[in-house]
Amino acid sequence: MKFKLSVLMLVALAIRVSAQSDRWQQRAKYQMEIDFDAVKHQYKGTQKLVYTNNSPDTLQKVFYHLYLNAFQPGSQMDVRSRSISDPDSRVKDRISKLLPSEIGYEKVLSLKQNGKSLKYEVVGTILEVTLNEKILPKSQHTFDMEFEAQVPLQIRRTGRNNNEGIDYSMAQWYPKMSEYDYEGWHANPYIGREFYGIWGDFDVKITMDAAYTIAGTGYLQNPDKIGHGYSTKNVTHKPGDRLTWHFIAPEVHDFMWAADRDYQHDVVKVDDKLDLHFFYQTDTLANVWKQMEPLAVRSFKIMNEQFGRYPYKQYSVIQGGDGGMEYPMATLITGRLNLHSLTSVTVHESIHSWFQGLLGTNESKYPWMDEGFTTYAQNIVMNELFPAKGDPQRSATTSYRSLVKSGTEEPLTTHADHYNTNKAYSIASYNKGAVFLNQLNYIMGKEAFQRGMKRYFNEWKFKHPNPTDLKRIMEKESGLELDWFWENFVGTTKTIDYGIREVVADAGKTDVVLERIGQMPMPLDVVVSYKDGTQENFYIPLEIMRGEKNEKLYSRNTQLADWGWTYPEYSFTIERNISDIQAIVIDPSQRMADIDLDNNSWPTVPKTAPRFKATKVK
């Protein structure tokens, strides 16, 4: 009997182990040496990749991304751009017109696993590799690769000789191991959208003409041999000299660099633990860059305080010439802008360090968790840097409403590459993603929401969180059930639309009838302004929330009974005469993304009328 009991206990233990948390992380340790020919715009490289399989699965294949292959006539990116109804203006049909000397490519010359040659096949932007030796759980394997590549004319993000005159923007430039997580492999072809990568360490040496200054991800290891503003030492280089730039980047999921012969390099401190580096051409409004630098410092301080501490010692803002694009520890941005625009793109791309660089969500699958959350934080930061009246998220909400009215909206569950239009992708990912957080702020209350955002960052950085991970954090901080919100706002295109249907006098009191017109339910703040100057908020929780928010924005707060989401109408009584009431407004804060505001007020308020302001309780 004791033997049988022991066996049962071992089986139970085995089941517990096999049912362990699915949030393991694969690891990649890259060592690369690059020999760059700036005359031919080509380079050769060696890559040693130590890959650790922390998953409970046995891997029989691996996949690499070969992003530069997208910049060839007939590629999926090319065809997609020429067939979508609203192509990116920077791309259009430009890839189809590239000459052989202008295309991009990555060619794998050899690939070995633990010293033995492997079979592989190039399928567009993906390298499919059949392993000689299975990668068992908790094992480590070494892949050695030789490759060569050509830098394309800059079409999108990466490339050479862009419109602003930057020589090389080197993003998505090396064979990059695809991510394998609890959902399996993510070997998506490169169509032009977002990225997803393995946490790891990079040790990169780049050798090229000494006339170039290189900026990028990581910490430069040999500034004393480089000069170029990296050191106070007077280092001179003769024409034809070549330099090797050695960078190390710990705990990141990508590596980007840029090179130009005319970069100016400034360094500004945020605090004792963080330096900001700026690389830009001196002929591209250098005075505007100088004005932007202290604003970038303030942006990092705001983000550190409100969302969590940036953990690296350096961040680089690099002129690249193609809008803006985020990478670990650095960004490439357009440089020839006015102060507000240059600050805005710098703020947006640097904030990606939190939601893409450190949380590392699969932004191909959940672009709204990256672009949308970054936009939300950007709106807050920019409002502090350039103070303006009103809700910082109002423009995002307005854009979302326009998408709804256009009839082209698609659910946020749509993969970034699969949206039918670029407009639907952009507004959904950036603006509806920001509106998503603003709705949470409204549902949970500001204080619980802010606690939740910090906790989300601190608990899930370096772990690739998904939407459910965020939901559980917010539920714990608010004490509310929030699955209904995720299911409706993320999984469907149902909209919020509430109205004041009727206000009638009733024996010295006032009866109010509200109606739910849209399909998506929400809790309501219904604020009554009295003629004596006071305000009262009648708060109506949703029954399916199983609780209520704790937020006191008004001098008087009255909680009403829950509203069951299937009921189209809801009635309540104000214990004052209708003649005492100046106005009744649903959500005067306008955090709630109601798509029709015309029926939110009684008596009807013209669109040009001033907004009601909450009186915060001290």
C-alpha positions in Angstrom: 0.0 0.0 0.0 2.8 2.4 0.8 4.5 1.6 -2.5 1.3 2.3 -4.4 0.8 5.5 -2.5 4.3 6.6 -3.3 3.8 5.9 -7.0 0.6 7.9 -7.0 2.4 10.8 -5.4 5.2 10.7 -8.0 2.6 10.7 -10.8 0.9 13.7 -9.2 4.2 15.5 -8.9 4.9 14.7 -12.6 1.6 16.2 -13.6 2.3 19.3 -11.6 5.6 19.7 -13.3 4.2 19.2 -16.8 1.5 21.7 -16.0 4.0 24.3 -15.1 3.6 27.9 -16.1 3.8 28.5 -19.8 5.7 31.7 -19.5 9.2 30.3 -20.0 11.5 32.4 -22.3 13.8 31.1 -25.0 17.3 32.6 -24.9 19.6 33.7 -27.7 23.3 34.7 -27.4 24.6 36.3 -30.6 28.2 37.0 -31.5 28.6 38.6 -34.9 31.5 40.1 -36.8 30.6 42.2 -39.9 32.9 43.3 -42.7 31.1 46.2 -44.4 31.9 47.5 -47.9 30.5 51.0 -48.2 31.4 51.2 -51.9 29.3 48.2 -52.9 26.8 48.6 -50.1 27.4 45.0 -49.2 28.7 43.2 -46.2 29.9 39.7 -45.1 29.3 38.4 -41.6 29.8 35.5 -39.3 27.3 34.7 -36.6 27.6 32.4 -33.6 24.2 31.8 -31.9 24.0 30.0 -28.7 20.3 29.0 -28.4 18.8 27.8 -25.1 15.5 25.9 -25.3 13.7 26.7 -22.0 10.4 25.3 -23.3 9.0 21.9 -22.3 9.0 21.0 -26.1 11.5 19.1 -28.3 12.3 21.2 -31.4 13.0 19.5 -34.7 13.2 22.6 -36.8 14.3 26.2 -36.4 13.5 29.3 -38.5 15.4 32.5 -39.2 14.1 35.8 -40.4 15.9 37.2 -43.5 14.2 40.5 -43.6 16.2 42.2 -46.4 14.8 39.7 -48.9 11.6 41.6 -48.7 13.1 44.4 -50.8 13.1 42.6 -54.1 10.6 42.8 -56.9 7.9 40.2 -56.5 8.4 39.8 -52.8 5.3 39.5 -50.6 5.9 43.0 -49.3 6.1 44.3 -52.8 2.9 42.5 -54.0 1.0 43.5 -50.8 1.9 47.1 -51.3 0.8 47.1 -54.9 -2.5 45.3 -54.2 -3.8 46.9 -51.0 -6.3 49.8 -51.6 -4.3 52.4 -49.6 -0.6 51.5 -49.8 2.0 53.2 -47.6 3.0 56.3 -49.5 6.7 55.5 -48.7 6.4 52.1 -50.4 3.7 52.0 -53.1 5.4 50.3 -56.1 8.9 51.3 -55.4 10.2 47.8 -54.5 9.0 46.5 -57.9 11.3 49.1 -59.6 14.5 48.3 -57.8 17.5 47.3 -59.9 19.7 44.4 -59.0 22.2 46.8 -57.5 19.5 48.4 -55.4 17.6 45.4 -54.0 18.2 44.0 -50.5 19.2 40.4 -49.9 20.6 38.1 -47.2 22.3 35.0 -48.5 23.3 32.2 -46.1 26.6 30.7 -47.2 26.9 28.0 -44.5 25.1 26.9 -41.4 26.2 24.4 -38.7 24.6 23.0 -35.6 27.1 22.0 -33.0 29.8 21.9 -35.7 27.8 19.8 -38.2 26.4 21.2 -41.4 22.7 21.6 -41.7 20.1 21.5 -44.6 18.1 24.6 -45.1 15.8 26.3 -47.6 15.2 30.0 -48.2 11.5 30.8 -48.5 11.2 34.5 -49.1 12.1 36.2 -45.9 12.2 33.0 -43.9 15.0 30.4 -43.6 13.6 27.0 -42.9 16.2 24.8 -41.2 16.0 21.0 -40.6 18.0 20.0 -37.6 20.5 17.2 -37.4 20.0 16.9 -33.7 16.8 17.6 -31.9 16.8 20.4 -29.4 15.6 18.8 -26.2 13.9 20.8 -23.4 16.4 22.7 -21.2 19.2 22.1 -23.6 21.6 24.5 -25.3 22.8 24.3 -28.9 25.3 26.4 -31.0 24.6 27.5 -34.5 27.4 28.9 -36.6 26.5 30.8 -39.8 28.3 32.6 -42.6 26.3 35.0 -44.6 26.5 38.0 -47.0 24.0 40.7 -47.6 23.2 43.8 -49.7 21.7 47.0 -48.3 18.7 48.1 -50.4 17.9 51.7 -51.3 15.8 52.8 -48.4 12.2 52.0 -49.0 10.9 51.3 -45.5 12.9 51.6 -42.2 16.1 49.9 -43.4 18.3 50.9 -46.3 20.8 53.3 -47.7 20.8 56.9 -49.1 17.4 58.0 -47.8 15.7 61.3 -48.5 17.4 63.0 -45.6 20.9 61.9 -46.7 21.6 59.4 -44.0 24.1 56.8 -45.5 22.9 53.6 -43.7 19.9 52.8 -41.6 20.6 49.2 -40.6 17.4 47.7 -39.1 16.4 44.0 -39.6 19.8 43.5 -41.2 21.0 40.1 -39.9 19.7 36.5 -39.9 17.5 36.6 -36.8 16.2 33.4 -35.1 12.4 33.4 -34.9 10.6 33.3 -31.6 9.2 30.1 -30.2 6.8 30.6 -27.3 3.8 28.8 -25.7 1.9 29.2 -29.0 4.7 27.7 -31.1 6.9 29.2 -33.8 6.3 32.7 -35.1 8.0 32.5 -38.5 5.9 35.2 -40.1 7.0 36.5 -43.5 8.0 40.2 -43.5 5.2 42.2 -45.1 6.1 45.5 -43.6 4.5 45.6 -40.2 5.8 44.7 -36.7 8.3 42.4 -35.1 8.8 39.8 -32.4 12.1 38.4 -31.0 13.9 36.3 -28.5 15.4 37.8 -25.4 19.2 37.6 -25.5 22.6 39.2 -25.5 24.4 40.7 -28.5 28.1 41.0 -29.0 28.6 42.8 -32.4 31.7 44.0 -34.2 31.3 46.1 -37.3 34.3 47.0 -39.4 33.9 49.7 -42.0 35.5 52.9 -43.4 36.8 55.1 -40.6 34.9 58.1 -42.1 31.6 56.8 -40.7 30.2 57.3 -37.2 28.1 54.3 -36.1 25.2 54.6 -33.6 22.9 51.9 -32.4 21.7 49.4 -29.8 24.0 48.6 -26.9 27.2 50.0 -25.3 30.3 50.9 -27.3 33.2 48.9 -25.9 36.2 50.6 -27.6 35.6 54.4 -27.6 39.2 55.1 -27.0 40.0 53.7 -30.5 37.0 55.3 -32.2 36.8 59.0 -31.5 33.8 60.4 -33.4 32.5 62.1 -30.2 32.5 58.9 -28.2 35.7 60.0 -26.4 37.6 63.1 -25.4 40.7 61.7 -26.8 41.9 63.1 -30.1 41.8 60.2 -32.5 42.7 60.9 -36.1 42.0 58.7 -39.0 43.6 58.7 -42.5 41.6 58.3 -45.7 41.1 54.6 -46.4 41.5 53.6 -42.7 39.0 51.1 -41.4 37.6 50.8 -37.9 36.0 48.1 -35.9 33.1 49.2 -33.7 32.4 46.8 -30.9 29.0 46.9 -29.2 27.5 44.8 -26.4 23.8 44.8 -25.7 22.5 42.7 -22.8 18.9 41.4 -22.4 17.4 42.8 -25.6 15.5 41.1 -28.5 17.0 42.9 -31.5 20.0 44.9 -32.6 19.9 48.0 -34.8 22.6 50.4 -36.0 23.1 53.3 -38.4 26.1 54.9 -40.0 26.7 58.3 -41.5 29.7 60.4 -42.3 28.1 63.6 -41.0 26.6 62.6 -37.6 26.9 65.1 -34.7 26.9 63.2 -31.4 25.5 64.8 -28.2 25.2 63.1 -24.8 22.7 64.4 -22.1 22.1 62.9 -18.7 18.7 62.0 -17.4 20.2 61.1 -14.1 23.2 59.2 -12.7 21.9 55.9 -14.1 20.9 57.0 -17.7 22.5 58.9 -20.5 20.6 59.9 -23.7 22.7 59.9 -26.9 21.6 62.0 -30.0 23.0 61.4 -33.5 22.0 63.8 -36.2 23.3 65.7 -39.2 24.5 69.2 -38.4 22.6 70.6 -41.5 19.2 69.2 -40.4 18.0 71.9 -38.0 20.7 71.3 -35.4 19.2 74.1 -33.3 15.9 72.3 -33.1 17.6 69.1 -32.0 19.3 71.0 -29.3 16.0 72.3 -28.1 14.5 68.8 -28.2 17.1 67.2 -26.1 16.0 68.6 -22.6 12.4 67.7 -23.6 13.5 64.1 -24.2 15.1 64.1 -20.8 11.8 65.2 -19.2 10.0 62.5 -21.2 12.1 59.8 -19.7 11.6 61.2 -16.2 7.9 61.2 -16.6 7.8 57.6 -17.9 10.1 56.4 -15.1 7.8 57.9 -12.6 4.4 56.9 -14.1 5.1 53.6 -15.8 8.3 52.1 -14.4 12.0 52.5 -14.5 13.9 52.2 -17.8 16.6 49.7 -16.8 19.4 50.3 -19.3 22.2 52.9 -18.9 21.8 54.3 -22.4 19.3 55.3 -25.0 20.1 56.7 -28.5 17.9 58.9 -30.7 19.3 58.5 -34.2 18.4 60.4 -37.4 17.3 57.8 -39.9 15.0 59.6 -42.3 11.9 57.3 -42.4 9.3 58.5 -40.0 10.1 56.7 -36.7 10.8 53.2 -35.7 11.5 51.7 -32.3 14.4 49.3 -31.4 15.9 48.2 -28.1 17.9 51.0 -26.6 17.6 53.1 -29.7 15.3 54.6 -32.3 15.6 55.7 -35.9 13.6 58.9 -36.6 13.1 61.6 -39.2 15.3 64.5 -38.4 14.1 67.5 -40.4 11.1 68.5 -38.4 9.9 71.5 -36.3 10.3 71.3 -32.5 6.9 69.9 -31.7 7.0 67.2 -34.4 10.6 66.3 -33.6 9.8 66.0 -29.9 6.6 64.0 -30.6 8.3 61.4 -32.7 11.2 61.1 -30.2 8.7 60.8 -27.3 6.7 58.1 -29.2 9.6 56.0 -30.3 11.4 56.2 -26.9 8.2 55.2 -25.1 8.2 52.0 -27.1 11.2 51.1 -24.9 8.6 50.3 -22.2 5.8 48.6 -24.3 7.9 46.9 -27.0 11.5 47.0 -25.9 11.0 45.8 -22.3 7.6 44.1 -22.3 8.2 42.6 -25.7 4.6 41.7 -26.5 4.1 39.9 -29.8 3.5 43.1 -31.7 2.6 41.3 -34.9 -0.3 39.6 -33.2 -1.1 42.4 -30.7 0.0 45.7 -32.3 -2.5 47.6 -30.2 -0.7 46.5 -27.0 2.5 48.2 -28.3 1.5 51.0 -30.6 -1.7 51.8 -28.7 -0.2 51.8 -25.3 2.7 53.9 -26.5 0.3 56.4 -28.1 -1.6 56.6 -24.8 1.6 57.4 -22.8 2.8 59.7 -25.6 -0.4 61.8 -25.3 0.2 62.1 -21.5 3.9 63.1 -21.9 3.3 65.5 -24.7 0.5 67.2 -22.8 3.0 67.8 -20.0 5.7 69.0 -22.4 3.3 71.2 -24.4 0.4 71.9 -22.0 -3.0 72.0 -23.6 -6.6 72.1 -22.3 -8.8 69.0 -22.3 -8.3 65.3 -22.3 -4.9 64.3 -23.7 -6.6 61.2 -25.3 -9.3 63.2 -27.1 -7.6 63.1 -30.5 -7.2 59.3 -30.2 -10.9 59.0 -29.4 -11.9 61.3 -32.2 -9.8 59.2 -34.7 -11.4 56.0 -33.4 -14.9 57.4 -33.9 -14.0 58.3 -37.5 -12.9 54.8 -38.1 -16.2 53.4 -36.7 -18.2 55.8 -38.9 -16.1 54.8 -42.0 -17.4 51.2 -41.8 -13.9 49.8 -42.3 -13.1 48.9 -38.7 -11.8 45.4 -37.9 -11.4 43.8 -34.5 -8.2 44.3 -32.5 -7.7 40.6 -32.7 -6.7 41.0 -36.4 -3.0 40.2 -37.1 -1.1 43.3 -38.0 -0.3 42.0 -41.5 -3.9 40.9 -42.2 -5.8 44.2 -42.0 -7.7 44.9 -45.2 -6.5 48.5 -45.2 -3.6 50.4 -43.8 -6.0 53.0 -42.4 -7.9 50.3 -40.4 -4.6 48.9 -39.1 -3.2 52.3 -38.1 -6.2 53.8 -36.4 -7.0 50.5 -34.6 -3.5 49.8 -33.5 -2.5 53.3 -32.5 -5.7 55.1 -31.6 -8.1 52.4 -30.6 -5.3 50.9 -28.6 -4.9 54.2 -26.7 -8.7 54.4 -26.3 -8.6 50.9 -24.8 -6.4 52.2 -21.9 -8.6 55.3 -21.5 -11.6 53.0 -21.2 -9.8 51.1 -18.5 -9.0 54.3 -16.7 -12.7 55.2 -16.8 -13.9 51.7 -15.7 -11.4 51.1 -12.9 -10.8 54.7 -11.7 -7.6 56.6 -12.2 -5.7 55.5 -9.1 -6.4 51.8 -9.6 -5.5 52.1 -13.3 -2.2 53.8 -12.6 -1.3 51.2 -10.1 -2.2 48.5 -12.6 0.0 50.0 -15.4 3.0 50.1 -13.1 2.4 46.6 -11.8 1.9 45.3 -15.4 5.3 46.7 -16.4 7.2 45.5 -13.3 5.7 42.0 -13.3 5.9 41.3 -17.1 9.0 43.1 -18.4 11.2 40.6 -20.2 8.4 38.1 -20.4 6.3 38.7 -23.6 2.9 39.4 -21.9 -0.4 38.8 -23.8 -3.8 40.5 -23.4 -4.9 38.1 -20.7 -1.8 38.8 -18.6 -2.8 42.5 -18.6 -6.4 41.7 -17.8 -5.5 39.7 -14.7 -3.3 42.5 -13.4 -6.1 45.0 -13.9 -8.6 42.7 -12.3 -6.4 42.3 -9.2 -5.8 46.0 -8.9 -9.5 47.0 -9.4 -11.3 44.1 -7.8 -13.5 43.9 -10.9 -14.2 41.3 -13.5 -13.1 42.7 -16.8 -13.4 39.8 -19.2 -16.6 41.4 -20.7 -14.6 44.5 -21.7 -11.8 42.5 -23.3 -14.3 40.3 -25.2 -16.3 43.3 -26.6 -13.7 46.0 -27.1 -10.9 43.8 -28.3 -12.7 40.8 -29.9 -15.4 42.7 -31.7 -16.3 46.0 -33.4 -19.3 46.6 -31.1 -19.6 50.2 -30.1 -20.5 52.2 -27.0 -23.5 54.4 -27.4 -25.6 55.6 -24.5 -28.2 58.3 -24.4 -30.5 60.3 -22.1 -33.9 59.2 -23.3 -36.2 61.1 -21.0 -36.1 63.5 -18.0 -39.5 64.2 -16.4 -40.7 65.9 -13.2 -42.4 63.7 -10.6 -43.9 65.3 -7.5 -40.9 67.4 -6.5 -38.4 64.8 -7.8 -37.0 64.1 -11.2 -37.1 60.8 -13.1 -34.3 60.0 -15.6 -34.5 57.3 -18.2 -31.2 56.2 -19.9 -30.9 54.0 -23.0 -28.2 51.7 -24.3 -28.2 52.2 -28.1 -24.8 50.5 -28.9 -24.2 46.8 -28.4 -21.3 47.2 -26.0 -22.1 47.7 -22.3 -20.3 50.1 -20.0 -20.7 51.4 -16.5 -21.9 55.0 -16.4 -21.1 58.3 -14.7 -24.1 60.5 -15.0 -23.3 63.9 -13.7 -26.0 66.4 -12.6 -25.2 70.0 -12.4 -27.6 72.0 -10.2 -28.4 75.7 -10.5 -26.9 76.4 -7.1 -23.4 75.5 -8.5 -23.1 72.0 -7.1 -22.6 68.8 -9.0 -23.6 65.2 -8.2 -22.4 62.0 -9.9 -24.8 59.2 -10.2 -22.6 56.1 -10.7 -24.2 53.0 -12.3 -21.9 49.9 -12.3 -22.4 47.0 -14.6 -23.7 43.9 -13.0 -21.1 41.8 -14.9 -18.3 43.8 -13.3 -19.1 42.2 -9.9 -18.0 45.4 -8.1 -17.6 49.1 -8.7 -14.7 51.6 -9.0 -13.5 53.6 -6.2 -13.2 57.1 -7.7 -14.4 60.4 -6.3 -14.1 63.1 -8.9 -17.2 65.0 -7.9 -18.3 66.8 -4.7 -21.2 64.4 -4.3 -21.3 60.8 -5.4 -24.3 58.6 -5.4 -24.0 54.9 -6.3 -27.0 53.4 -8.0 -28.0 49.8 -8.5 -26.2 47.7 -11.1 -27.3 47.7 -14.8 -27.8 44.3 -16.3 -26.2 44.4 -19.7 -29.2 42.9 -21.6 -31.6 45.6 -20.5 -31.9 48.4 -23.1 -33.2 51.0 -20.5 -32.3 52.1 -17.0 -34.3 54.5 -14.8 -33.3 56.4 -11.6 -34.7 59.3 -9.6 -33.0 62.5 -8.6 -34.3 63.7 -5.2 -34.7 67.3 -6.4 -37.1 69.3 -8.5 -36.5 69.4 -12.2 -36.4 73.2 -11.9 -33.3 72.9 -9.7 -31.4 71.1 -12.5 -29.2 73.0 -14.9 -27.9 70.0 -16.9 -27.4 66.2 -16.9 -24.5 64.8 -18.8 -23.3 61.2 -19.4 -19.5 61.0 -18.7 -18.6 64.7 -18.9 -14.9 63.6 -18.6 -15.4 62.0 -22.0 -13.1 59.1 -21.1 -15.8 56.8 -22.3 -15.6 56.3 -26.1 -19.3 56.9 -26.8 -19.6 57.2 -30.6 -22.5 59.7 -30.5 -22.2 62.5 -28.0 -25.3 64.4 -29.2 -27.6 62.3 -27.0 -25.4 62.4 -23.9 -26.8 65.7 -22.5 -30.0 67.1 -21.2 -31.1 69.6 -22.2 -29.3 69.1 -25.6 -26.0 70.8 -25.5 -24.7 72.4 -28.7 -21.4 70.9 -29.9 -19.7 74.3 -29.4 -20.8 74.5 -25.7 -18.0 74.3 -23.0 -17.4 70.9 -21.5 -18.4 70.2 -17.9 -15.5 69.9 -15.5 -15.2 67.5 -12.6 -14.7 69.0 -9.2 -12.1 66.8 -7.5 -12.6 66.0 -3.9 -9.6 67.0 -1.8 
